[in-house]
Amino acid sequence: MSDQLIQQLHEQLAKIEANLSLLVRERSVKEWYSIPEVASILGRAEYTIRENCRQGRIVARKRPCGRGKGGEWLISHEELLRLKNEGLLPATSRIAVPQPNTPATAARITSG
């Protein structure tokens, strides 16, 4: 084999490996997805995904984090699949899916 042919084979192999690595990253299933991950998967802006969560059009929950009292939205794999297949839910008055066993949920249940 000539050196040129070997070089072409190495370049082709490098491209195949890069594409395979990208495919594996895209196809890995997670239990929960962050707003940036969902926005990237759906091709939407992060702001749009956050607003849809806040309006109850995407079923999501908040995970406490170090950035203030609000927390970070998390979207389940099942909801992501539903969203891809069926689209947004109709707008509702609810803010988010209540989290069980938290003081905020207990206050909401007892007051309303």
Buried (B, 14 or more C-beta within 10 A) or exposed (E): EEEEEEEEEEEEEEEEEEEEEEEEEEEEEEEBBBBEBBBBBBEEEBEBBBEBBBBBBBBBBBEEEEEEEEBBBBBBEEBBEBBEEEEEBEEEEEEBBBEEEEEEEEEEEEEE
